[in-house]
Amino acid sequence: PPASQNNEQGSTLRDLLTTTAGKLRLGSTDAGIAFAPVYSTGTASGKSGRTMPNILDDIIASVVENKIPPNRAPKINVKSEIKEEPKDDKNCIQDDCSKRYSDIQYSWICDKHVLWLRDHKNSNNWKLFKECWKQGRPVLVSGMHKKMNFSLWKAESISLDFGNQQADILNCKDSIISNTNVKEFWDGFEDVSKRQKIKNGETALLKLKDWPSGEDFKAMMPARYEDLLKSLPLPEYCSPEGKLNLASHLPGFFVRPDLGPRLCSAYGVAATKDHDIGTTNLHIEVSDVVNILVYVGIAKGNGVLSKSGVLKKLEEEDLDDLLRKRLKDSSELPGALWHIYAGKDADKIREFLQKIAKEQGLEVLPEHDPIRDQSWYVNKKLRQRLFEEYGVKTCTVIQFLGDAIILPAGALHQV
C-alpha cells in the first residue's frame, strides 16, 4: 500500500522519508506538520500540475521550518536561521553565565573545569547545565540525599532485606572475584572486625560488582528504584522520561547501552596500608553517567583511619579551594575520591600507561588497551608524571554524601 495508508511509524530512514512524503498531500498546504511541501514543477501529473514532493526539498523545508505556500518558491534567509554558538572558551562561558543565570546557585571548581550546582531544587538548573554540557564538561549537583528516603540506603537495611542473595565480590587488591552471600559484604561495611582478610592478614578492599543492575534493580528493589528515580538531578536530562534524555527515546531498532540503574558499593581503602589502590580503575563509559552517593559508612574497629585521619588523607590531594572548604564543614560527609580526565586526552593517557607498563617490565600486547581493560589506577606519583610529561592535568573531585556527579560519555575517570 502507499506510504500514506500505512499508519505505522517508520522503522528505517527510508520508511520515515517515504511516510513523510506520503503525508504531504498533493495541493494541500495543511500537512499537519511544521513545514509545507516544496513541489517540483517538472512533468505534470494530475489536475494540479504538481508532482509528488521532492523528498530532499521536504527535508530542506523542514530545517527552515517556515510555512511556504505551494505556489511560491521558498525564500531562505540563511543568516536569520543560524544561531551563533558560544565560542569554545571556558572563560567566555563563565563570564556570560554570571550575568544570565544570576538566579542559580553555582560555582566553578577544578580550575573552572567542573560546574557545581549547589541547589538541587532550583528548576532552572537545566538551563545552565545545558551550556556546560555542550562543552562536554562534568557537572556536580549537591544535596540529592535530602530528597531521598535515607533509611532505605543504610548498609544494615540492604543487608537485612537482601542478605541471602548471591553476588560477585571483587577484592580490588588482588583482583580475585568470589561468589558469596551479600550479607557477608554488608556486615563488614562499617565493622572492620567482620571484614575479609587476605593472605598477609591485611583487610580486603572489597567491591560489590554492579549488584543489582538494570531490570534486576527494578524487580528486586522497587521501593529503592522509585526513590532513586524521583530524586534524580536535572530530571529533564537524567530521568528516563526526561524530554532531553535522548538515550531513553532512541527508536527500538537501535542497540541501546545498558542505562542501569546499578548499585555500586565498595569499602576498605581507608583500612589499607597504601592508598594507591582504587575501587574503580581508570576507564571510559559508552554513555553519559549520573552517579549519586546515597550512603557513606563510618567504619569502626582496629586498623581503620578515624574520620579526621580520612580528612587528612584527602587534604593531601590536589584540591580546589572550594572542595577544601567543604572538607572543613562538619555537616558534609566525604565518601569517594574521583579523578577525571577529558575524553580528548585519552590517547595521551593510553600512551603514558603503555610507557609505564614497559618501565615496570610488563608485557604490552598490541591488542590490549589499558583504558578499555581497566587495568590501571593512576596513583599520585603517576598523576604528577602524566602532567609533567604529557601536559595532562587531573581533575580531582571529592564526592560528598548526596552529591551527584554527571559525566559525559568518553570522560575518563577512576574512583
matplotlib code that plots the C-alpha trace (Angstrom):
import matplotlib.pyplot as plt

x = [0.0, 1.1, 3.0, 0.2, -2.0, 0.5, 0.0, 2.9, 5.9, 8.9, 11.4, 14.1, 15.3, 13.7, 10.4, 10.5, 11.1, 8.5, 6.0, 6.6, 6.3, 3.0, 1.6, 2.3, -1.0, -0.8, -2.1, -2.5, -0.8, -2.0, 0.1, -0.2, 3.5, 5.6, 6.6, 4.7, 5.6, 8.0, 6.9, 8.8, 7.4, 8.7, 6.3, 2.8, 0.7, -2.9, -5.1, -2.9, 0.1, 2.4, 4.4, 4.9, 7.0, 10.7, 12.0, 15.2, 13.3, 11.0, 14.0, 15.3, 11.9, 11.7, 15.0, 13.9, 10.6, 8.6, 5.1, 5.7, 2.7, 2.9, 2.5, 5.6, 9.2, 10.8, 13.0, 15.6, 17.5, 20.4, 21.7, 18.5, 18.3, 21.8, 22.3, 25.9, 27.1, 29.1, 32.8, 34.6, 36.2, 35.5, 36.2, 33.7, 31.0, 31.7, 31.6, 28.4, 26.8, 27.3, 25.0, 22.5, 22.0, 22.1, 19.0, 21.0, 23.4, 26.5, 30.3, 33.1, 35.6, 38.7, 40.3, 36.9, 36.5, 33.6, 30.2, 28.9, 25.2, 24.6, 20.8, 19.3, 15.8, 16.2, 14.0, 16.2, 19.4, 19.0, 19.4, 22.9, 23.6, 22.9, 25.5, 28.1, 27.1, 27.5, 31.2, 31.5, 32.3, 31.4, 28.8, 28.3, 24.9, 24.8, 22.1, 20.3, 20.1, 17.7, 15.1, 15.6, 14.3, 17.7, 16.6, 16.3, 20.0, 21.6, 24.0, 22.1, 18.8, 20.1, 21.8, 18.5, 16.4, 18.8, 21.4, 20.6, 21.2, 24.4, 26.6, 30.2, 32.5, 35.8, 38.9, 40.4, 43.8, 44.5, 41.6, 40.2, 36.4, 34.4, 30.7, 29.2, 26.2, 25.6, 25.3, 29.0, 29.8, 27.4, 28.3, 31.8, 30.7, 31.0, 32.6, 36.3, 36.4, 33.9, 35.8, 37.6, 41.4, 43.8, 46.9, 49.2, 46.5, 45.6, 41.9, 40.5, 39.5, 36.0, 33.6, 30.2, 30.2, 27.1, 24.6, 21.9, 21.7, 19.2, 15.9, 17.2, 17.4, 13.8, 12.4, 14.4, 14.3, 11.1, 10.9, 14.6, 14.2, 11.3, 13.1, 16.1, 14.1, 12.2, 15.5, 17.5, 19.1, 18.2, 15.2, 14.9, 18.2, 18.6, 15.1, 14.2, 11.1, 13.1, 12.4, 16.1, 17.2, 17.9, 19.1, 15.7, 13.9, 16.0, 13.9, 13.7, 16.0, 19.0, 21.2, 20.9, 23.6, 22.8, 21.4, 21.1, 20.5, 23.1, 24.2, 28.0, 29.2, 32.8, 34.9, 38.3, 40.5, 41.0, 42.0, 44.8, 48.4, 48.9, 46.3, 47.4, 44.5, 41.1, 37.8, 37.2, 40.2, 40.6, 38.0, 35.5, 31.7, 30.0, 27.0, 26.6, 26.6, 25.0, 26.4, 24.7, 26.4, 23.4, 25.2, 28.6, 29.5, 31.8, 33.9, 34.8, 37.4, 41.2, 43.3, 41.0, 41.6, 39.4, 37.3, 40.0, 42.5, 40.5, 40.1, 43.9, 44.4, 42.0, 43.7, 46.9, 45.2, 45.5, 42.1, 40.2, 39.8, 36.0, 36.5, 38.9, 36.3, 33.7, 36.0, 36.1, 32.3, 31.2, 27.8, 29.4, 30.4, 33.0, 32.7, 34.5, 37.5, 37.3, 40.0, 38.5, 40.1, 38.7, 38.0, 40.4, 43.3, 42.5, 45.3, 47.9, 46.9, 46.9, 50.4, 51.6, 50.2, 51.8, 55.1, 54.8, 54.0, 57.2, 59.2, 57.8, 58.7, 55.1, 54.3, 52.5, 50.4, 49.1, 45.5, 45.4, 44.2, 45.0, 41.9, 39.4, 40.9, 40.5, 43.9, 45.3, 44.6, 46.8, 48.3, 49.5, 53.1, 51.9, 49.4, 52.2, 54.3, 51.3, 51.1, 54.9, 55.5, 52.2, 50.6, 47.5, 46.1, 44.0, 40.6, 40.2, 36.7, 35.6, 32.1, 30.2, 27.0, 24.2, 26.4, 25.5, 28.4, 27.3, 29.9, 29.7, 30.4, 34.1, 35.3, 38.0, 37.6, 38.7, 37.3]
y = [0.0, 3.6, 5.0, 7.5, 4.5, 3.0, 4.4, 2.6, 4.6, 4.2, 1.8, 2.8, 6.1, 5.1, 4.3, 7.6, 9.6, 7.8, 8.1, 11.8, 12.2, 10.3, 12.6, 15.7, 15.5, 17.0, 20.5, 20.9, 23.4, 21.8, 18.7, 18.7, 19.4, 22.5, 23.0, 22.9, 20.8, 22.1, 20.9, 20.1, 21.6, 19.1, 16.9, 17.5, 14.6, 15.1, 18.2, 20.2, 20.1, 19.1, 16.0, 14.1, 16.4, 16.1, 14.4, 16.4, 19.6, 18.4, 17.9, 21.4, 22.9, 21.0, 22.5, 26.0, 25.4, 28.0, 27.5, 28.1, 28.3, 25.8, 28.5, 30.4, 29.5, 29.2, 32.2, 31.0, 33.6, 31.6, 34.2, 34.5, 30.8, 30.1, 31.0, 31.6, 29.0, 30.2, 30.1, 27.1, 29.2, 28.4, 32.0, 33.3, 30.9, 31.6, 35.4, 35.2, 32.8, 35.1, 37.6, 35.3, 32.9, 35.1, 33.2, 29.9, 29.0, 27.6, 27.7, 26.5, 24.0, 22.2, 25.1, 26.1, 22.7, 21.4, 23.1, 22.8, 23.3, 23.9, 24.0, 20.8, 22.2, 25.1, 24.3, 26.5, 24.4, 22.6, 25.9, 26.4, 22.7, 22.8, 25.5, 23.4, 20.1, 21.2, 21.8, 18.2, 19.1, 17.2, 18.6, 18.2, 18.6, 18.5, 17.8, 14.9, 12.9, 15.5, 14.3, 10.6, 8.1, 7.8, 4.7, 2.6, 3.1, 2.2, -0.8, -2.6, -2.1, -3.5, -6.4, -7.2, -7.2, -9.0, -10.7, -14.2, -13.1, -14.3, -11.9, -11.4, -9.7, -8.3, -7.9, -4.8, -5.6, -8.8, -8.8, -12.1, -12.4, -14.7, -15.5, -15.2, -14.1, -10.4, -10.3, -11.2, -8.0, -5.7, -7.0, -5.6, -2.3, -0.5, -3.1, -3.8, -6.9, -8.6, -7.8, -10.5, -10.8, -11.5, -13.8, -11.4, -10.5, -7.2, -6.2, -6.9, -4.0, -5.1, -4.1, -5.5, -5.6, -3.8, -5.6, -5.3, -3.7, -2.7, -4.6, -6.7, -3.5, -2.5, -6.0, -6.7, -3.2, -1.5, 0.9, 1.9, 2.2, 4.6, 6.6, 6.9, 8.0, 10.7, 12.0, 12.2, 15.6, 17.6, 15.3, 16.9, 15.1, 12.3, 10.9, 8.0, 10.1, 13.3, 15.2, 15.8, 12.3, 11.2, 7.7, 6.8, 7.9, 6.1, 4.0, 0.3, -0.7, 0.9, -1.2, 0.7, 0.8, -0.5, 2.5, 0.9, 1.9, -0.2, -0.2, 0.4, -0.4, -0.6, -0.2, -0.8, 1.9, 3.7, 0.4, -0.5, 0.3, 2.0, 4.3, 3.8, 1.4, 2.4, 0.5, 1.5, 1.7, 4.2, 3.6, 5.1, 4.7, 4.5, 6.6, 9.6, 8.7, 10.1, 8.7, 9.6, 8.9, 7.7, 6.4, 6.8, 4.4, 5.3, 2.2, 1.2, -1.1, -1.6, -0.7, 1.8, 5.5, 7.8, 10.4, 13.0, 10.7, 10.3, 14.0, 14.5, 12.0, 13.8, 17.1, 15.8, 15.6, 18.4, 20.0, 23.1, 25.7, 25.2, 21.5, 22.1, 24.4, 21.6, 19.2, 21.5, 21.8, 19.4, 18.9, 17.5, 13.8, 12.8, 9.3, 9.0, 10.4, 10.9, 11.6, 12.7, 13.4, 14.9, 12.5, 14.4, 13.3, 9.6, 8.9, 10.7, 8.8, 5.5, 6.2, 7.1, 4.0, 1.8, 3.6, 3.0, -0.7, -1.1, 0.6, -1.9, -4.8, -5.7, -7.2, -4.7, -6.6, -4.7, -6.0, -4.8, -1.3, -0.2, 2.0, -0.5, -3.3, -1.1, -2.4, 0.8, 3.0, 6.1, 6.9, 10.3, 9.9, 8.8, 11.6, 14.1, 12.4, 12.5, 16.3, 16.9, 14.6, 14.9, 18.1, 16.3, 17.7, 15.6, 17.0, 15.8, 15.8, 14.7, 13.3, 14.0, 12.3, 13.3, 14.6, 13.6, 13.5, 13.7, 12.7, 13.0, 9.8, 9.4, 11.2, 9.0, 8.5, 6.4, 6.2]
z = [0.0, -0.5, 2.4, 3.2, 4.0, 6.5, 9.9, 11.5, 12.5, 10.1, 11.4, 9.0, 7.5, 4.1, 5.8, 7.6, 4.5, 2.4, 5.2, 5.4, 1.7, 1.7, 4.4, 2.3, 0.3, -3.2, -3.4, 0.3, 2.5, 5.7, 6.1, 9.8, 10.3, 10.9, 7.2, 3.9, 0.9, -1.7, -5.1, -8.2, -11.4, -13.9, -15.9, -14.5, -13.2, -12.3, -12.4, -10.0, -12.4, -9.5, -8.9, -5.6, -3.4, -3.8, -0.6, -0.5, -0.8, 2.0, 4.3, 3.5, 4.2, 7.5, 8.6, 7.6, 9.4, 7.5, 6.2, 2.5, 0.2, -2.7, -5.3, -4.1, -4.2, -0.8, 0.2, 2.7, 4.7, 5.9, 8.3, 10.2, 10.7, 12.1, 15.7, 16.6, 19.1, 22.1, 21.5, 22.9, 25.6, 29.2, 30.4, 27.8, 29.1, 32.8, 32.3, 30.4, 32.9, 35.8, 34.1, 32.5, 35.4, 38.5, 39.9, 40.1, 42.9, 41.3, 41.3, 39.1, 40.6, 39.4, 37.7, 36.3, 34.5, 36.6, 37.2, 40.7, 41.1, 44.8, 45.0, 43.7, 44.0, 41.5, 38.5, 36.2, 36.8, 33.5, 31.5, 32.9, 32.7, 29.0, 28.4, 30.3, 28.8, 25.2, 26.2, 27.3, 31.0, 34.2, 36.5, 40.3, 41.9, 45.7, 48.2, 46.4, 49.6, 51.0, 48.6, 49.3, 52.0, 53.8, 55.8, 52.5, 51.7, 55.0, 54.9, 57.6, 55.8, 52.5, 54.4, 56.2, 53.0, 50.6, 52.8, 51.4, 47.8, 46.0, 44.2, 42.9, 45.2, 43.9, 46.0, 44.4, 45.9, 44.1, 41.5, 42.8, 42.4, 44.7, 44.6, 48.1, 50.2, 50.0, 53.8, 54.2, 52.3, 54.1, 57.6, 57.1, 55.6, 59.0, 61.2, 60.4, 62.5, 60.2, 57.0, 55.0, 55.3, 52.5, 52.8, 54.7, 57.2, 55.6, 55.3, 51.9, 49.7, 48.6, 45.9, 45.2, 41.4, 40.0, 42.2, 41.3, 37.9, 35.2, 35.2, 38.2, 40.2, 39.4, 40.1, 43.3, 44.9, 43.6, 46.6, 46.2, 42.4, 42.8, 45.5, 43.2, 40.2, 42.0, 43.3, 40.1, 39.5, 36.4, 35.5, 32.1, 31.2, 33.8, 34.2, 31.9, 30.9, 30.6, 27.4, 26.8, 27.7, 24.1, 25.0, 26.5, 23.4, 20.8, 18.3, 19.1, 16.2, 17.9, 20.1, 23.4, 26.0, 29.5, 31.1, 34.6, 37.3, 39.1, 42.7, 43.2, 46.7, 48.0, 51.1, 52.7, 51.2, 54.5, 56.1, 53.6, 54.3, 51.0, 49.4, 45.7, 45.0, 43.9, 43.9, 40.3, 37.9, 35.1, 32.4, 30.0, 29.8, 26.5, 27.7, 29.8, 33.5, 36.7, 39.9, 43.2, 46.6, 48.6, 51.7, 53.4, 56.2, 59.1, 59.8, 63.4, 64.7, 64.9, 61.9, 60.3, 59.9, 62.1, 60.3, 61.0, 59.5, 56.4, 56.1, 56.5, 53.6, 51.4, 52.1, 50.7, 47.3, 44.7, 45.6, 44.6, 47.4, 47.4, 48.0, 50.8, 52.3, 52.1, 53.8, 56.8, 57.0, 59.8, 58.1, 55.0, 54.8, 52.2, 50.7, 47.4, 45.6, 41.9, 39.3, 36.0, 32.6, 29.4, 26.5, 24.3, 26.5, 26.1, 23.5, 25.6, 28.7, 26.8, 25.5, 29.0, 30.6, 28.0, 28.6, 32.4, 31.8, 29.8, 32.5, 35.0, 32.8, 32.0, 28.6, 26.4, 23.8, 20.8, 21.3, 24.9, 25.8, 29.3, 29.5, 28.0, 30.1, 33.3, 34.4, 36.0, 39.0, 38.4, 41.7, 42.9, 41.6, 38.2, 38.0, 38.6, 35.8, 33.5, 33.9, 33.6, 30.6, 28.7, 29.9, 31.1, 34.3, 36.7, 37.7, 41.4, 42.9, 46.3, 46.3, 49.5, 50.7, 48.4, 45.6, 42.0, 39.6, 36.0, 33.4, 29.6, 27.6, 26.8, 30.0, 31.7, 35.4, 38.4, 41.9]

ax = plt.figure().add_subplot(projection="3d")
ax.plot(x, y, z, "-o")
ax.set_aspect("equal")
plt.show()
